[in-house]
Amino acid sequence: MTFGVYAQGMRVINNTAATELRRVTEDSLQTLQVRMNTYLQSLNAAAGMMHTAENVEYDDFEIFAGSLDLEKNLPGLGGIGFIEAVPRAQVADYVADLRKDGLTDFNVHPDTDSDVKYIIKYIAPIATNAEAVGLDITFEKGRAEAAQRARETQLPQLTPRIVLVQDETKQPGFLLLRPVFYERGPRDGEFRGWVYAPFVGRKVMQNLTLNQSNIYDFQVYDGVGTDPDMLIYGSDLSDEAAGQYSTQYTANFFGRPWTVRYQSTKNFDDFFPGRAPLFLFLAGILLTGMLAVALREIRLRGDSMEEVAALRAKQISAREEENKSIMENTVVAVLILDEDRNILHANFAAIECFGCEEQGGMGGLPFSQFVTEAPDVPSNSGYNALGKTMSGDMLYLDLQQNGWVTLNGVRRTTAIVRNVTAEMGAVKELAITKQRYDMALAGSEIGVFEVDLRTGSSVVSQTWRKIMKVDDDEQDTQGIFMNRVHPDDLPDLFEADRKCIMGETDRSVSEYRMSFGDSWRWMLSDAVVVERDEAGAALRMVGTQTDVTDLRHSRNALEASEKRFRTVIEAAPVGMAILDDQGRFVEVNGAMCDLTGYTQPEMLDELTMMRIVPGDDIKRMRKALLAATQMDIQEVYCEEHRIIHKNGGERWGLFNITWTYDKNADAHVYIAQVVDITDKKKLDQIKSEFVSTVSHELRTPLTSIKGALGLIDVSARDKLPETTMRLIEIARTNADRLTNIVNDILDLEKISSGEVDFDLMPVNIGEIVEAAVQEMMPFAQTHENKLVCELPEQPVFATADRGRTMQVLANLISNACKYSSDHTEVCIKIEQLEDIAIVYVQNRGPGVPESFRNRIFQAFSQADGSDTRAKGGTGLGLNITRQIVRRQGGEIGFESIPGGLTVFWFTCPIAKGIEAPEHTQFFGPENPTDRRLKILHVEDDEDFAEVIRAGLDGVADVKNVTRLTKARKMLGEGPLDVIILDWTLPDGDAAVLLEEIGRTQAQARIISLSSDASHNKDSRVNINLVKSQTEIAQLIACVSDLTQKAS
């Protein structure tokens, strides 16, 4: 009996201890399972992130891992990454693309013989996992098999016991891999890769419960059994600290069996002492003592059981707190429901998801108030439930529910809710974008097709059917397409497709003819391979097809037009060239090469316009073209310029330049036509020299004739018969007319050649107009017209040459009088518009004929040849006027109404910084000297000198010399009042006398009276006169005025 009691006591103690140890360790095992499931939820969240975007970048994983705060919320989790399956043949392109995207140091390692490599593309945080980036996990059989098993089963899988490459401690670890598949779009259901998490066993198993290392310790082995070589985690419990009780479990973690062995500690064994049965045995001899000891041991066992119960209550409370902490820290919404599906507890993520912060939580509220399951939604829709926040906002949810039973047998449900509203919004936006793309493709008449290279069948868009005129009920679209392609174009189409399919080219682009009954139309297709198998073989092609018939015809027409244009350029008898905006020759013809002396390659490779046109000319050309292009003035630039020949000689060309804007080059293109006018310029020079010589030779005798006729008119008017006086008047009139012709011809020649210097200075335009009106008043009266001035209140100062402006006004006023109706007014007005002064001369008369308007400013032009006889003139006045105005920086033009108003106008630039001076009147001497003046006239034309002497005979004694030597002698013979010089003498230029005159005859006034109007003006000369433009009376007035001022 004593032995029986002893044995039974020991069995009771051992069974009680084993039962309690199993209860405690079951809590530990469940906690481990919860932790592993929490890690899986983080991978589910990563997969959800990838479902929302076609392309996920490295930064996305870094941001996602940072939001989870792995170290705090997911202890033991080494990171979150993505593994992608890449065929060996595509690894080089795969690495190149990643480097191009910013992962410059990306390399695949180690080198394996696998046909398909499982490459770690991204892992975060990168700081602790850098060595894992680019790792091909097929280098180890266990990793590769776990990945393949996850892909085949479409379930998360755990690898066997491994050592992580990034773990410096080299402790046992493992990988958790979750497969990821495309869930929408054309690649729906296609395998994408694995999201995965690396673990180190020690970090995962530490601190699972408060009892760990206190009540028990445990070891975790990979597989079934406790092979020391398969140890994942061990608590390193010493033999002295180990208890006598143990228990062992084999649990399945994501397709991998783990053996977990728990060992009690001395602390646990102390709660179940084995002394009681021994005492019963020793006291068996003494029944009384045995009974007393038995009673005492029974009491001690009761106390021990109470302590164990209290300890277990503490453990359960600690486990609940731990589970609650895990719930609160997880990034997804977790809710605990009772039997009636009311919410018992919700973590912060759930409260935040449904907007219950202000209500203080969701406890006691029905789960259906927030979540409604959607069983009819397709499995690939991305959500399986609908939600509603406290504010009424609708949510799309991914709902997972697990039922379980408490220790008291009460049913509970754990609901894990992931808010996928943002993902669904992105999907919706993607659908809208796709619809827009489809509409855009339809609007632009671009057909889309997809060819299954395995079956040879194709799927086409509605626009493709419209382009091809194929009915909707036709199914064999690929067969229809191939039967209608022109036989001659099929080889090119097949070759383009072959190169793309074999990977030789990125795209298959080809143009071909397509049959439409009796006609053919041109099509353009552009396709790419969008899917290949693991061996690299092409599976699908997607492309577009466009009808380019009109474009093809336009292109052919453009090519023909360009060919004709180039033929015209090459065959043109004048120089033709095309230049870019830098002046470089883009194309030249043979005539241009002949004109410059350079070959065509030399001009295209080396030359610019600046090399063949001198500097001054090119500056003028560039300035005009730049102004025209900036103002978008489409006028032909037409000017004469010198051309520097290759041999150094100089030729002349008439440049006609137009331009157009090249949108492709974003620059102007210039087209130049150059006519060789070298011979014409030589003839013009000969003509000018002839005209100048003849005109100069005519000036002196004309002046003599006019002077002689004037003297006769003055001295013998009362002595000669009326018929004789009429003949003298006719002679004077024609002499004046001939003088005007000579003056106009000389002015035209000198202004055109640039030999005339303009004395540009600030002048009062109003004063010049008034002076011109006074001068032309007698002329207007002879034509029975009245001159009227309309001047502004404030003086207008412009930059001009006073004398030349007077000449312009005289020409315009004389023309207005000639072509005005009798008894009408000729009005001269001045206006100032911003920085220019405008002078108008208007009259009423027949107007300018329409046929004459385009040549009115040409030399020797008149509306009717009879005008020369009827109105007088040479037809040079307006040409000279235009040249004078332009030389002064102005413009000239006209408006005319037949039988009505005609207005000629010209402009002058406003002078800067000029104010109106106060009006001052100058008075000459009241009592000029009565003595006869002494005048020296240096003139080699003795007839002209005699006329001058006769004209001045009433006021002066005139002495004439014809040579410089005689003039020097006269300068030393006594004081002179006036010296009149003709610059051109047989023995030299009279200008050499000016210095000697200044020394010996400082009181003398000097008058230049010469045929050479272009002679350089000298400040020592008081008055400059031109013979053909000077009357005797004008000369007498000049002499009198000089002597009056001298006195």
LOZARO-856573 format. One record per residue (C-alpha): residue in one letter; x, y, z. Coordinates in pm, whole numbers, plus 50000, padded with zeros to 5 digits. Example, Ala and Ser with C-alpha at 12.3 -4.5 7.8 and 13.67 -1.06 7.14 Angstrom:
residues 2
a512304955050780s513674989450714
end
This chain:
residues 1047
m500005000050000t502875023550087f504455017449746g501085022149577v500485055149752y504025066449665a503645057249297q500195073049270g501455104949430m504325107449189r501965101348890v499605128449010i502435153549050n504035145048715n500705145948528t499785178948686a503135194248602a503075180848243t499525193548188e500395227948317l503575229348109r501615220147799r499035247347867v501725273647911t503685262547605e500555261747386d500205298847461s503805303847351l503255284047029q500075304046950t501975336647008l504635324946762q501925317246507v500365352046559r503725368346507m504345348946188n500825357746060t501505394346135y504645392145923l502545376645646q500125406345667s503055429845602l503845409645288n500165411245188a500335448945225a503455449745006a501655428544745g498715452344762m501065481444696m502355463944383h498825457144259t498135494544247a500975502544007e502365486643693n505875498143781v507155498144141e510505514944205y513165511244473d511955542944649d508455527944685f509855499144894e511935522745108i508895544345182f506725513645252a509285498045490g509685531245667s505935534345721l505865499945892d508665509046139l509925473146130e512115474246440k509255486746659n506165470046517l507585438346358p510505426246572g512695400946401l511655411246049g514875418845861g513215437645574i510715435245288g511765429544929f510775417944583i512215388744383e511725386544006a512185356643774v514435365843480p515435342043197r519195338343161a519115353442808q517525385542939v519745391243243a522095415543066d519205437542942y517545434643285v520685447643461a521155475243201d517565487443248l517915488743626r521175507843600k519515532043359d516715536743616g519205548043881l520515515344041t524015521443902d525725495044119f523215467144050n524825433143975v523465397543969h525375373644197p526475346644230d526835332343880t524625301343854d523705277043576s519955282643621d517965288643302v515735312243498k517275333043773y515305344044080i516855378344140i516285400644443k515355433244267y514485455044568i514795451344946a514275477345214p515685490645429i518715490145198a521095501045473t521005466745644n520335445645334a522705459345069e524465425845019a521165409244925v520415432744631g520925413944302l521225379844477d520145350344260i518495327644521t518665297644287f522255293544404e520795273844697k518395245144633g516195251144939r515545287444850a514805279544485e512415250944571a510495272144823a510085299944564q508945275344296r506505259044542a505005293044632r504505300744262e502855267244189t500585266644497q499965304344493l500445303144873p503155317945098q506045293945158l508935292245405t512445281745307p514445255545495r517015266445751i519535289645578v522145316145657l521255351045529v523985367645320q523365401045496d523545386345849e527005392945989t526365369246285k525725340146045q522985326046267p520255303046133g517495321045946f514915316845669l512895334845403l509105338945386l508015342045020r504575352944899p503785349844525v502435380544341f500275378744028y498875405943803e495225411243895r493935433443612g494605445143261p495925425042969r498315405743198d495615394843446g496675362743622e500245364143494f502985356543748r504905387643853g507355376544124w507575372144504v507435397044788y509525382545066a510915388745415p514215375945557f514295364145922v516985355246173g515715327546404r517015341846730k515415375946667v512055360846578m511875337146881q513085361047150n510605376147400l507555357647271t505975356347621l506805366847977n507235329948077q510045324747830s513335317148015n511425319248346i509025289948345y510385272648040d512935274547761f512565260647411q514375250347093v513055252846736y514235227846471d513625229346096g511755198145989v510465168446187g512745158246472t515395174746685d518485170946467p521065195246614d522175204346260m518645217546188l518465239946497i516895274046422y516745287446778g517905275147118s517795292247458d521175278047560l519755265347895s522445250948124d522035216148269e521855230448621a518935253448526a517005227048327g513935211248482q512675175848454y509555182548242s509425187347866t506985187247578q507355187747202y505215200246906t505455197446531a503725227346365n503385237045998f504545272445922f503695282245563g504375248045411r507425240645631p507275217345939w509015230246251t509665209946565v509375230546885r510675214247206y509905230747544q511945223247859s510805233248207t513065253248435k513925247348804n511505275548884f508685255848722d509695223048894d509685240149234f505945244349200f505615205949185p507885191049455g508335152749458r509005149049835a505445140249942p505385104249816l508775098149973f507545110350306l504485087650281f506795058550217l508985065750519a505965071250739g504295039350632i505725021850931l504105045851165l500465048251063t499805078251271g502825096751144m501955086450788l498445099850821a499685132750962v502275136550689a499715126750423l497305153250545r500065178950549e501185170450195i497625172050071r497385207350210l500725216550057r499545203349720g496405224649745d498465255349815s500765246849526m497815243249292e496525277349397e499925292949323v500035275648985a496535288348907a497535323749005l500665321148792r498655308248496a496215337448536k499145361448521q500485344048212i497115345748038s496825382748125a500335389347994r499555370447673e496395390747626e498355422947673e500945410947426n498315401647167k496635435247224s499985452747168i500465433746841m496955443546731e497465480046817n500785482546636t499855464546316v499395487046011v496125470445902a492745472946074v492065443746314l488725439246493i487575412446748l483875403246714d481585384746953e479025358046865d476535384846754r479215401346538n479385431746759i482785447846795l484545438847116h487845455047033a489355474946743n492955485846703f493965521446623a494315513846252a490635502946245i489465533546440e491385555946204c490155537145894f486465541945984g486855577046131c485855568446489e488485589346667e485945614046806q483665586046934g486515571847139g486525538346963m484225512446807g483475489747106g479885476947124l478955488446775p477715462846520f480305452346264s477665455545990q477465492946056f480915496245906v481465465945680t479215448745427e480455418145245a480145418044865p479935381144762d478895388744402v482015408544322p484425390044087s487495375744255n489845397144047s488085429744128g490585438544402y488005440444688n485435417444853a483605441145089l482275476545110g482715499545406k481275531845542t483005556545773m481295575446054s481075605345821g479345584745551d482275580845309m482255548345110l485255525045127y486465495444923l487795468345156d489785435945144l488225415345429q489705384045591q487915366745883n489065338846118g486825322146380w488165308646709v486985297947054t488095311647391l489155290047685n485625294047817g484175280347491v482895313947365r483075319246987r485025349146863t485895362446516t489025381446414a488395404446117i491415418445930v490385447545708r492605464045450n491405497045300v491895494444921t489875525744833a492955543744701e493885513144495m490375510844350g490495548044272a493715542244086v492105513143901k489125534943810e491395562843695l493335537343493a490085525943330i489145561943251t492595567943108k492285536542897q488885548642772r490435582042679y493265564642498d490735543342312m488775574542215a491975591942111l492995562241899a489555560841744g489535598241679s492945596741516e491955565741318i494685543841465g493795507041476v495185484541751f495865447141718e497265419241934v498675387541777d499055354741968l502245340941813r501495306041947t498125302541774g498475328041495s495185344241592s494665381341655v492405404441851v491695438541695s490075471441799q486915485841648t488975512841477w491085485741308r487915470141169k486765504341049i490095511040872m490105476440714k486335476840645v485925443540828d482535434440980d482185427941352d481155391641296e484405383141116q486565363041357d489625353741152t491025389141137q494605376841102g493725355940799i491855385040638f494845407440699m497385383640544n495185376640238r494835413640156v498515424440182h500115430939843p502315400639749d505285423339671d505165438240021l504855405740218p508615397740228d509425431640385l506575427740637f507705392540733e511325403740771a510405432840999d508315409441217r511055383041223k513705407541345c511435419841622i510425384641730m514055373041738g515045403441943e517225418841671t515135450641674d512895466541937r510005473141698s508525459641377v507775489641154s506725485440791e504665501340516y502665479740276r499755480840036m496395466940136s493715455439892f490325472839897g488515457439605d489915472639285s492135497439466w495145496339696r495785517740001w499015521940195m499165510940559l501765516740831s502085491841117d504215495241429a504355465141665v506375452841966v506735419742147v505035423242486e505475387942625r508135361142609d508435327842786e511215318043025a513365307142732g512945340842564a510585329442287a508075356142179l504475348642273r502475380042196m502825411041979v500825443242016g500825470841758t499015498741574q497935501941212t497295534841031d496095543540682v498925565140538t497755566440177d497235604240175l500515609240361r502295586940111h500855606439817s501785639439982r505295626540043n505625615639679a504335649439564l506775666939795e509665646039664a508655654039305s508305690839389e511695691039558k513215673539255r511715699439020f512905727339247r516445713939251t516335709538872v515235745838831i518015757639061e520675737438884a519515747338534a518985784238615p521265807438407v521715830238711g523435822039037m521135803739280a521935794139638i520185782239953l521705793640285d521025786440651d520625813240917q524415814040974g525085823340613r526415788640523f525705775840174v523375745840180e522985742839803v524435761639503n524085757839128g526715759038855a526045795438767m526785805339128c530045786139117d531015803438790l530235837238945t532445831339251g535145809339096y534715782039360t533695745839300q530465732839445p532195711739716e534305741839818m531245763839858l529285737740053d532155727140280e534105758940344l532375790840236t529815814140387m528245845240239m530695865840449r533605851240251i532365862239908v530725895839995p532905924240139g532445935440498d530515967940442d528155951140197i527535920940419k526765943340717r524185962240514m522705929840384r522595913640728k521005944240890a518235945940628l517495908440638l517525907141018a515085936241041a512785920740779t512705886240942q512165900341292m509255921641166d507995892840948i508025914540636q507715891940332e509455914840084v512225904639847y515555919339946c517005934439627e520375952139634e523585953839434h526695940839610r530285933639523i531455897539498i535015887039580h536115861639318k538355832639414n541215847739209g540975879939415g539125899839152e535905918739215r532595913739041w529155928239089g525905909539155l522265919339187f521095899839495n517435890139521i516945872339854t513775857039996w513365836440309t511115811240475y510915795640820d511965759440855k509915745141144n512025713341161a515285732341201d513635760641400a515515785841185h515155807040873v516275794540533y517365820140272i517055816139895a519375838839699q519255846839329v522365865139210v522515881138864d525975889638730i525865927338660t529595932838637d529395943838272k526375965738349k528275982638633k531175989638397l528796004938142d527146025438417q530526038038527i531446047638168k528076064638130s528436083138460e531916094938370f530676106138029v527656124138174s529786140238443t532376151938191v529796165437950s527796181938227h530866198438379e531886210838039l528386225137983r528136242938316t530646270738252p529406280537901l525806278638021t526596301738309s528316325438067i525326324837830k522876330638113g525026358838253a525406375437916l521686373237846g520946387538189l523256416938134i521696423937795d518236422437950v519256447138222s521326471438015a519526471837676r515886464137758d514746499137650k516986500837341l516126468437165p512956461536968e510286439637128t510916410636888t514566410336987m513686410637356r511346381437293l514186362037135i516406370337434e513666358037671i513366325437474a517126321037493r517136327337870t514256303037928n515946275237736a519306282837898d517606279338237r515986246938125l519276233137998t520956243538324n518306225238526i518816194138315v522586195538367n522156201338741d519696172638775i521956148838584l524966158238796d522996155939120l521676121739024e525106108938932k526816122139245i524106112139492s523836077239340s527576072139360g527736085039718e530116113139630v527916140039785d528436146340156f525376155240358d525736180840633l523266165040875m522486186641176p519466196941387v517336221041181n513936237341225i511796220640960g509236248640981e511776275040889i512956254440590v509356250140472e508686287440502a511886295440311a510986270540037v507476284940007q508856320139974e511316308539709m508676289339510m505946315839537p506716331739197f506726297139036a503316289639186q501916322639062t502986314738706h500866282738734e497976301738891n498306283639225k498496295639583l500956281539835v499626276140189c501636265940500e500166247140800l502826246041069p502536232541428e502526256841718q505806243241854p508876242041629v509816207541500f513566200541496a514826172341278t518216159241169a518696169140804d520816187840552r519226222240516g520196227740153r519196192940038t515896195140225m515226227840044q515916209039719v513426181739816l510726207439894a511426226539573n510996194639366l507776184339542i506236219539537s507136224939168n505566191539074a502466199939278c502116233239098k502696217838755y500006191338805s497406211838996s494146224938864d494136262538808h493186285139096t493736258039360e495896257039669v499076237439720c499276229840094i502486221740282k501986207140634i504256194140911e503426168041176q505476150641444l504736113941515e506876100641800d510476101541672i509866112841312a508816145141142i506486142040841v506166168640573y503116167240340v502746184840003q499206181539871n497376194739569r494216188739368g494466178639007p494346149238767g496326127239006v498966100638933p497916075438667e497626039638795s499986026738525f502706051238629r502666046639006n505096017439027r507816036638838i507176072138952f510476073439146q512596058638864a515096080738681f513966097138356s510366086538423q507306107338339a503666097738315d503556107537947g506346116037704s504416146837611d504866159437970t508476167837888r507286193437639a504076203937811k505306206038173g509066207438130g511596187038327t513806156838285g511976130838490l514846130438742g513386152139017l511526125539214n514376100539182i516806126239320t514306135539590r513946099339705q517716094439721i518156126439927v515406116240171r516846081440218r520376094940266q518956116140549g517446085240715g513866091040605e511226076240376i509106090640095g505756080639945f502496093139802e498726087639789s496646098639493i492956098939401p492316103339027g490736137438969g491086145739341l493616149739616t497276139539569v499636139539871f503406134639858w505126130040194f508606124940331t510036119640679c513086130740876p514276116841210i513606139741506a516726156441651k517396146242011g517726171642296i516866202842091e514716230142238a513126258842050p515446289042058e514196323442139h513336343941831t516166367341735q516296391341442f519586401241282f519936434341110g522636443440863p524566476240870e522376506040802n524996524940606p527146502540388t530286517840239d529846537139918r533346529439781r533856505239493l534966471039595k538176454439480i537606418639365l540076392339242h538426365839020v540556334338970e538956317938660d540496301438355d537336305738137e537826341438017d534336343537861f532756334838193a535076358838372e534006386738136v530316379938216i531046381638589r533056413538549a530236429638352g527656418738608l529646433438901d530736464638717g528236486238901v529656478839246a533216466539204d536406466439008v537026430238907k540446417638808n540606383038638v543586359138641t543666324438483r546676308438656l547836302139012t551106320338952k549316352138847a546936349039145r549846347839389k551286379239228m547946397739265l547686388239632g550806408739704e549836440239513g547326455439757p544306449039977l541316430939827d537676430239950v536516398139781i538306368839617i536276346039387l537846311939322d537266285139059w538866254039208t539916237838882l542726256538705p545186245338433d548126246538674g546466231238982d543806233339252a543006268639370a542686255239726v546456259439762l545886297139766l543786297040085e546736296440323e548476325240140i545206344940133g544986341040509r548476355740551t548376384440300q544666392140256a543116383540595q540416410340549a539216395640218r536036375240192i536306343239985i533626330339748s533856296239576l532286297839227s533086265039048s531606238138830d532916211739076a530086209039329s531766179139498h534906197639597n535636194439967k534296224140159d536806245340349s535886265140660r537976294540534v535606298840239n532666321640330i530246311540053n530196281139819l528386285739486v527936262939184k528146279438847s525136262838687q523006270338992t523956306839043e522446337838881i524386370238843a521966387439078q522626360539341l526386365739308i525986403439342a523826398439652c526456375439807v529236400439743s527196428939890d526206408740194l529816398540267t531086433840242q528286447140460k529096421940733a532796429440698s532146466240748
end
